[in-house]
Amino acid sequence: MAELIWRGKTSLPRNSTPSAGQVSFQQQIANEKYYNLETQIAIQPAADTWYNRLIQGDKSLVLPGLLNEFQARIKLIYIDPPFMTGRTFNNNSRISSRLAYHDTWNNDLDLYLQWLYETLINLHQLLAMDGCLYVHLDWRVAHYAKIILDEIFEAPESGAGFKNEIIWHYQSGGRAQKYFARKHDTILLYTKSRQYSFHGDRVGQQRGTQKRNHMRKETDANGQVVWTIQSAGRTYTYSQDTPMSPPDVWSDISHLHQRDPERTGYATQKPIALLERILLASSEENDLVLDCFCGSGVTPIVAERLGRRWIASDRSDVAISLTRERLLAYERRLPFALQYVKDVE
Ligand SMILES: C[S@@+](CC[C@H](N)C(=O)[O-])C[C@H]1O[C@@H](n2cnc3c(N)ncnc32)[C@H](O)[C@@H]1O
């Protein structure tokens, strides 16, 4: 098997179980509040009730901390980590602009790759055997991430590993003069076994009445439009009402424009429609969803909306307060825990 090596690569056992010496998340909670939906007032948590969790903390503390409780129990993980852009990002509101996070890495790719590798090892440990991991990146590091993920997820006999390289194609951004304009992000989908949720029917477009490829339009005995195609001596027939199998190029979800009502001001905010597609395709109601780089909170908002349980974290206080506000403003919100991880420094 091919393996990506960088200067200073420290290999980690991918199936290690957390030992007593590792970070204990519970002990590091500095403050904890549960919000009541109606009153938005902190309430006492009931011991045997599940609460969704919004955690402020660096992933290097949060993920090992979650392992004690959630090892191999998370059904869907979506991450949209820093892309190694070399930039600093703000949260802009009408009245102020606040620093949200740095994505600079001292221009050191080795440093970034070790960081990403450690993150993905932890996520592999948290992912359920029938779970799905979506990793959202772009041209800068998606190719490195794919090789690292192959190394971590490889177990061909179990059907684990690579499933998709999704291209999210959008129109926003500038036009390059010396190369083709870069107009897509890459979302890698990996699974830990061959058993996992995938519901293309929930997110595929209706076949409809418009001609798309080499299919023939016919009318069946009930007067319904059907599409037929011959392949290897067989005729396949599809009703116009059935959803088509969704492709891995997504051009129908727009980037959030400056004036989009969904926009919060968080510079790298992703659209609700994107997360809706991912959660609908790869999770069921009540499944547990994790995003450890939640930024403006799009993953917990969509999880809440679709009736999934969630854990969302981010190290930026700007991201956490924005996510908290968005969740509190949302009409169907259940109480959630707001937790902080103490920084070791
Ligand atoms: C690309 S943004 C995520 C945007 C988010 N998906 C959204 O739609 O708003 C990356 C996020 O990773 C967070 N982050 C960066 N380094 C981190 C770390 N070491 N631990 C936890 N969060 C981190 C940043 O604060 C930022 O919010």
The ligand as a Tripos MOL2 file, in Angstrom:
@<TRIPOS>MOLECULE
LIG
   27    29     1     0     0
SMALL
NO_CHARGES

@<TRIPOS>ATOM
      1 C1        -13.5740   26.1490    7.4800 C.3       1 LIG1
      2 S1        -14.0610   26.6090    9.0880 S.3       1 LIG1
      3 C2        -15.5450   25.6930    9.3430 C.3       1 LIG1
      4 C3        -16.7540   26.4020    8.7830 C.3       1 LIG1
      5 C4        -18.0570   25.7040    9.0810 C.3       1 LIG1
      6 N1        -18.1680   24.4520    8.3760 N.3       1 LIG1
      7 C5        -19.2270   26.5950    8.7220 C.2       1 LIG1
      8 O1        -20.0330   26.2300    7.8590 O.co2     1 LIG1
      9 O2        -19.3050   27.6730    9.2900 O.co2     1 LIG1
     10 C6        -12.8820   25.7970   10.0790 C.3       1 LIG1
     11 C7        -13.1250   25.9120   11.5500 C.3       1 LIG1
     12 O3        -12.1330   25.1490   12.2300 O.3       1 LIG1
     13 C8        -11.8670   25.7850   13.4810 C.3       1 LIG1
     14 N2        -10.5680   25.2900   13.9720 N.ar      1 LIG1
     15 C9         -9.3480   25.5180   13.4500 C.ar      1 LIG1
     16 N3         -8.4040   24.8490   14.1310 N.ar      1 LIG1
     17 C10        -9.0400   24.1660   15.1050 C.ar      1 LIG1
     18 C11        -8.6150   23.2610   16.1380 C.ar      1 LIG1
     19 N4         -7.3260   22.9500   16.2950 N.pl3     1 LIG1
     20 N5         -9.5550   22.7350   16.9490 N.ar      1 LIG1
     21 C12       -10.8620   23.0470   16.7850 C.ar      1 LIG1
     22 N6        -11.3210   23.9060   15.8500 N.ar      1 LIG1
     23 C13       -10.4260   24.4500   15.0120 C.ar      1 LIG1
     24 C14       -11.9010   27.2540   13.1600 C.3       1 LIG1
     25 O4        -12.1550   28.0200   14.3130 O.3       1 LIG1
     26 C15       -13.0310   27.3100   12.1170 C.3       1 LIG1
     27 O5        -14.2400   27.6530   12.7120 O.3       1 LIG1
@<TRIPOS>BOND
     1     1     2 1
     2     2     3 1
     3     2    10 1
     4     3     4 1
     5     4     5 1
     6     5     6 1
     7     5     7 1
     8     7     8 2
     9     7     9 1
    10    10    11 1
    11    11    12 1
    12    11    26 1
    13    12    13 1
    14    13    14 1
    15    13    24 1
    16    14    15 ar
    17    14    23 ar
    18    15    16 ar
    19    16    17 ar
    20    17    18 ar
    21    17    23 ar
    22    18    19 1
    23    18    20 ar
    24    20    21 ar
    25    21    22 ar
    26    22    23 ar
    27    24    25 1
    28    24    26 1
    29    26    27 1
@<TRIPOS>SUBSTRUCTURE
     1 LIG1         1 GROUP 0 **** ****
